[in-house]
Amino acid sequence: MLRLLTMAALLAASAPTMAAERVARVDRETFACKSWAGWREYSQASLTARGARANPHCPIRISAGARVTIIDGDAGSGAAEVEWRGRRWFVDAARVE
């Protein structure tokens, strides 16, 4: 019995806790990508002389003033994972307040 209680306590302590989601506004229009890899590719392409173009990985833009729910404010390399209109997107973290 003691062994079972110890195992339960260890599992409860090691379970990840869900961070509190927060609602924010997009302060400048930003592109939205379906995956982090797509976001990274689009970001790198935007630095070239030709610029980035809409593609299947980044099909939409979220307009300024739109309300989004921040899932992960630091998804890596300047990206933020947000939920907008029921779907999860990767956007430029600097453009989300």
HELIX and SHEET records of a PDB file:
HELIX    1   1 LEU A    2  SER A   14  1                                  13    
HELIX    2   2 TRP A   36  ALA A   45  1                                  10    
HELIX    3   3 ALA A   93  ARG A   95  5                                   3    
SHEET    1   A 4 ARG A  22  ARG A  25  0                                        
SHEET    2   A 4 ARG A  67  GLY A  76 -1                                        
SHEET    3   A 4 ALA A  79  TRP A  84 -1                                        
SHEET    4   A 4 ARG A  87  ASP A  92 -1                                        
SHEET    1   B 2 THR A  30  ALA A  32  0                                        
SHEET    2   B 2 ILE A  60  ILE A  62 -1                                        
END                                                                             
